[in-house]
Amino acid sequence: MDDLRTLLRQILDQGYLLSLASVDESGPWVSDVIYTFDGDLNLYWISQSESRHSKAFVTNPLASGAITVVEKPEGKGIGLQISGTVRMLAQIPANSLALYTKKRKGETQWIPSAGEVWYRLTPSKFDLIYEPLFGFTKKFLILT
Protein backbone atom coordinates (compact mmCIF):
# COMPACT_ATOMS: atom_id res chain seq x y z
CA MET A 1 0.00 0.00 0.00
CA ASP A 2 2.90 2.38 0.68
CA ASP A 3 4.10 1.80 -2.89
CA LEU A 4 0.67 2.84 -4.21
CA ARG A 5 0.73 5.96 -2.04
CA THR A 6 4.17 6.81 -3.43
CA LEU A 7 2.89 6.44 -7.01
CA LEU A 8 -0.19 8.51 -6.17
CA ARG A 9 1.97 11.32 -4.80
CA GLN A 10 4.17 11.22 -7.91
CA ILE A 11 1.15 11.50 -10.19
CA LEU A 12 -0.37 14.27 -8.08
CA ASP A 13 2.94 16.12 -8.19
CA GLN A 14 3.29 15.75 -11.98
CA GLY A 15 -0.32 16.59 -12.76
CA TYR A 16 -1.68 20.07 -13.27
CA LEU A 17 -5.45 19.91 -13.83
CA LEU A 18 -8.10 18.03 -11.91
CA SER A 19 -11.23 17.39 -13.98
CA LEU A 20 -13.75 17.71 -11.17
CA ALA A 21 -17.32 16.39 -11.40
CA SER A 22 -20.20 17.78 -9.37
CA VAL A 23 -23.98 17.37 -9.51
CA ASP A 24 -26.59 20.09 -9.06
CA GLU A 25 -30.30 20.44 -9.85
CA SER A 26 -29.45 20.72 -13.57
CA GLY A 27 -27.43 17.47 -13.55
CA PRO A 28 -23.75 16.52 -13.71
CA TRP A 29 -21.06 19.11 -14.46
CA VAL A 30 -17.30 18.86 -14.99
CA SER A 31 -14.85 21.68 -14.33
CA ASP A 32 -11.08 21.74 -14.70
CA VAL A 33 -9.28 23.20 -11.69
CA ILE A 34 -5.61 23.67 -10.93
CA TYR A 35 -4.91 21.77 -7.73
CA THR A 36 -2.36 21.08 -5.08
CA PHE A 37 -2.33 18.35 -2.44
CA ASP A 38 -1.08 17.48 1.03
CA GLY A 39 0.60 14.50 2.69
CA ASP A 40 -2.78 12.91 3.42
CA LEU A 41 -3.65 12.99 -0.31
CA ASN A 42 -6.30 15.70 0.12
CA LEU A 43 -6.61 17.93 -2.94
CA TYR A 44 -7.00 21.72 -2.76
CA TRP A 45 -7.96 24.39 -5.28
CA ILE A 46 -9.30 27.91 -5.55
CA SER A 47 -12.58 28.64 -7.31
CA GLN A 48 -15.08 31.44 -7.51
CA SER A 49 -17.75 30.82 -4.87
CA GLU A 50 -20.44 31.65 -7.46
CA SER A 51 -19.26 29.11 -10.05
CA ARG A 52 -21.60 26.24 -10.84
CA HIS A 53 -19.42 23.55 -9.28
CA SER A 54 -18.82 25.60 -6.13
CA LYS A 55 -22.55 26.14 -5.63
CA ALA A 56 -23.20 22.43 -6.28
CA PHE A 57 -20.85 21.36 -3.49
CA VAL A 58 -22.84 23.40 -0.96
CA THR A 59 -25.87 21.13 -1.41
CA ASN A 60 -24.11 17.94 -2.55
CA PRO A 61 -20.51 17.52 -1.33
CA LEU A 62 -19.93 14.26 -3.23
CA ALA A 63 -17.39 14.59 -6.01
CA SER A 64 -15.33 12.59 -8.44
CA GLY A 65 -12.41 13.60 -10.56
CA ALA A 66 -9.66 12.55 -12.91
CA ILE A 67 -6.04 13.57 -13.39
CA THR A 68 -4.16 12.48 -16.50
CA VAL A 69 -0.42 12.90 -16.75
CA VAL A 70 0.24 11.35 -20.18
CA GLU A 71 -2.19 12.10 -22.98
CA LYS A 72 -0.16 11.16 -26.06
CA PRO A 73 -1.49 8.07 -27.89
CA GLU A 74 2.04 6.73 -28.31
CA GLY A 75 2.86 7.26 -24.62
CA LYS A 76 2.02 5.16 -21.61
CA GLY A 77 -1.16 6.05 -19.74
CA ILE A 78 -0.73 7.43 -16.24
CA GLY A 79 -3.57 8.90 -14.25
CA LEU A 80 -5.95 8.86 -11.34
CA GLN A 81 -9.67 8.61 -10.85
CA ILE A 82 -10.80 9.96 -7.49
CA SER A 83 -13.99 9.97 -5.44
CA GLY A 84 -14.64 11.77 -2.17
CA THR A 85 -16.26 14.77 -0.55
CA VAL A 86 -15.68 18.49 -1.01
CA ARG A 87 -15.71 21.20 1.61
CA MET A 88 -15.23 24.96 1.37
CA LEU A 89 -12.45 26.12 3.69
CA ALA A 90 -12.47 29.18 5.92
CA GLN A 91 -8.71 29.67 5.62
CA ILE A 92 -5.82 28.76 3.37
CA PRO A 93 -4.38 25.34 4.26
CA ALA A 94 -0.77 25.30 5.50
CA ASN A 95 1.74 25.14 2.61
CA SER A 96 -1.04 25.00 0.00
CA LEU A 97 -0.73 28.59 -1.21
CA ALA A 98 2.96 28.25 -2.13
CA LEU A 99 2.41 24.90 -3.87
CA TYR A 100 -0.67 26.17 -5.68
CA THR A 101 1.09 29.31 -6.84
CA LYS A 102 4.04 27.32 -8.18
CA LYS A 103 1.72 25.02 -10.12
CA ARG A 104 -0.49 27.80 -11.38
CA LYS A 105 1.98 30.44 -12.41
CA GLY A 106 5.46 29.35 -11.47
CA GLU A 107 5.65 32.31 -9.12
CA THR A 108 6.12 32.46 -5.37
CA GLN A 109 3.19 34.74 -4.52
CA TRP A 110 -0.49 34.35 -5.37
CA ILE A 111 -3.18 36.67 -4.10
CA PRO A 112 -6.71 35.33 -4.63
CA SER A 113 -9.20 37.67 -6.29
CA ALA A 114 -12.45 38.76 -4.69
CA GLY A 115 -14.89 35.85 -4.56
CA GLU A 116 -12.23 33.17 -4.78
CA VAL A 117 -12.42 30.52 -2.07
CA TRP A 118 -10.30 27.49 -1.13
CA TYR A 119 -11.83 24.03 -1.40
CA ARG A 120 -10.65 20.62 -0.25
CA LEU A 121 -11.48 17.25 -1.76
CA THR A 122 -11.07 14.56 0.88
CA PRO A 123 -10.71 11.37 -1.14
CA SER A 124 -12.36 8.11 -0.18
CA LYS A 125 -10.99 6.13 -3.13
CA PHE A 126 -8.31 6.38 -5.80
CA ASP A 127 -8.20 4.28 -8.96
CA LEU A 128 -4.62 4.28 -10.20
CA ILE A 129 -3.83 3.82 -13.87
CA TYR A 130 -0.10 3.29 -14.30
CA GLU A 131 0.46 1.54 -17.61
CA PRO A 132 4.29 1.46 -17.41
CA LEU A 133 4.10 -0.84 -14.35
CA PHE A 134 0.65 -2.47 -14.44
CA GLY A 135 -0.42 -2.39 -18.08
CA PHE A 136 -4.17 -1.85 -18.28
CA THR A 137 -4.84 -3.31 -14.83
CA LYS A 138 -6.08 -0.67 -12.38
CA LYS A 139 -4.86 -0.54 -8.79
CA PHE A 140 -7.10 0.78 -6.04
CA LEU A 141 -6.51 2.63 -2.80
CA ILE A 142 -9.48 2.98 -0.49
CA LEU A 143 -9.10 5.51 2.33
CA THR A 144 -11.18 5.49 5.47
C-alpha positions as CSV (number, residue, x, y, z in Angstrom):
1,M,0.0,0.0,0.0
2,D,2.9,2.4,0.7
3,D,4.1,1.8,-2.9
4,L,0.7,2.8,-4.2
5,R,0.7,6.0,-2.0
6,T,4.2,6.8,-3.4
7,L,2.9,6.4,-7.0
8,L,-0.2,8.5,-6.2
9,R,2.0,11.3,-4.8
10,Q,4.2,11.2,-7.9
11,I,1.2,11.5,-10.2
12,L,-0.4,14.3,-8.1
13,D,2.9,16.1,-8.2
14,Q,3.3,15.7,-12.0
15,G,-0.3,16.6,-12.8
16,Y,-1.7,20.1,-13.3
17,L,-5.4,19.9,-13.8
18,L,-8.1,18.0,-11.9
19,S,-11.2,17.4,-14.0
20,L,-13.7,17.7,-11.2
21,A,-17.3,16.4,-11.4
22,S,-20.2,17.8,-9.4
23,V,-24.0,17.4,-9.5
24,D,-26.6,20.1,-9.1
25,E,-30.3,20.4,-9.8
26,S,-29.4,20.7,-13.6
27,G,-27.4,17.5,-13.6
28,P,-23.8,16.5,-13.7
29,W,-21.1,19.1,-14.5
30,V,-17.3,18.9,-15.0
31,S,-14.8,21.7,-14.3
32,D,-11.1,21.7,-14.7
33,V,-9.3,23.2,-11.7
34,I,-5.6,23.7,-10.9
35,Y,-4.9,21.8,-7.7
36,T,-2.4,21.1,-5.1
37,F,-2.3,18.3,-2.4
38,D,-1.1,17.5,1.0
39,G,0.6,14.5,2.7
40,D,-2.8,12.9,3.4
41,L,-3.7,13.0,-0.3
42,N,-6.3,15.7,0.1
43,L,-6.6,17.9,-2.9
44,Y,-7.0,21.7,-2.8
45,W,-8.0,24.4,-5.3
46,I,-9.3,27.9,-5.5
47,S,-12.6,28.6,-7.3
48,Q,-15.1,31.4,-7.5
49,S,-17.8,30.8,-4.9
50,E,-20.4,31.6,-7.5
51,S,-19.3,29.1,-10.1
52,R,-21.6,26.2,-10.8
53,H,-19.4,23.6,-9.3
54,S,-18.8,25.6,-6.1
55,K,-22.5,26.1,-5.6
56,A,-23.2,22.4,-6.3
57,F,-20.8,21.4,-3.5
58,V,-22.8,23.4,-1.0
59,T,-25.9,21.1,-1.4
60,N,-24.1,17.9,-2.6
61,P,-20.5,17.5,-1.3
62,L,-19.9,14.3,-3.2
63,A,-17.4,14.6,-6.0
64,S,-15.3,12.6,-8.4
65,G,-12.4,13.6,-10.6
66,A,-9.7,12.5,-12.9
67,I,-6.0,13.6,-13.4
68,T,-4.2,12.5,-16.5
69,V,-0.4,12.9,-16.7
70,V,0.2,11.3,-20.2
71,E,-2.2,12.1,-23.0
72,K,-0.2,11.2,-26.1
73,P,-1.5,8.1,-27.9
74,E,2.0,6.7,-28.3
75,G,2.9,7.3,-24.6
76,K,2.0,5.2,-21.6
77,G,-1.2,6.1,-19.7
78,I,-0.7,7.4,-16.2
79,G,-3.6,8.9,-14.3
80,L,-6.0,8.9,-11.3
81,Q,-9.7,8.6,-10.8
82,I,-10.8,10.0,-7.5
83,S,-14.0,10.0,-5.4
84,G,-14.6,11.8,-2.2
85,T,-16.3,14.8,-0.5
86,V,-15.7,18.5,-1.0
87,R,-15.7,21.2,1.6
88,M,-15.2,25.0,1.4
89,L,-12.5,26.1,3.7
90,A,-12.5,29.2,5.9
91,Q,-8.7,29.7,5.6
92,I,-5.8,28.8,3.4
93,P,-4.4,25.3,4.3
94,A,-0.8,25.3,5.5
95,N,1.7,25.1,2.6
96,S,-1.0,25.0,0.0
97,L,-0.7,28.6,-1.2
98,A,3.0,28.2,-2.1
99,L,2.4,24.9,-3.9
100,Y,-0.7,26.2,-5.7
101,T,1.1,29.3,-6.8
102,K,4.0,27.3,-8.2
103,K,1.7,25.0,-10.1
104,R,-0.5,27.8,-11.4
105,K,2.0,30.4,-12.4
106,G,5.5,29.4,-11.5
107,E,5.7,32.3,-9.1
108,T,6.1,32.5,-5.4
109,Q,3.2,34.7,-4.5
110,W,-0.5,34.4,-5.4
111,I,-3.2,36.7,-4.1
112,P,-6.7,35.3,-4.6
113,S,-9.2,37.7,-6.3
114,A,-12.5,38.8,-4.7
115,G,-14.9,35.9,-4.6
116,E,-12.2,33.2,-4.8
117,V,-12.4,30.5,-2.1
118,W,-10.3,27.5,-1.1
119,Y,-11.8,24.0,-1.4
120,R,-10.6,20.6,-0.3
121,L,-11.5,17.2,-1.8
122,T,-11.1,14.6,0.9
123,P,-10.7,11.4,-1.1
124,S,-12.4,8.1,-0.2
125,K,-11.0,6.1,-3.1
126,F,-8.3,6.4,-5.8
127,D,-8.2,4.3,-9.0
128,L,-4.6,4.3,-10.2
129,I,-3.8,3.8,-13.9
130,Y,-0.1,3.3,-14.3
131,E,0.5,1.5,-17.6
132,P,4.3,1.5,-17.4
133,L,4.1,-0.8,-14.3
134,F,0.7,-2.5,-14.4
135,G,-0.4,-2.4,-18.1
136,F,-4.2,-1.9,-18.3
137,T,-4.8,-3.3,-14.8
138,K,-6.1,-0.7,-12.4
139,K,-4.9,-0.5,-8.8
140,F,-7.1,0.8,-6.0
141,L,-6.5,2.6,-2.8
142,I,-9.5,3.0,-0.5
143,L,-9.1,5.5,2.3
144,T,-11.2,5.5,5.5
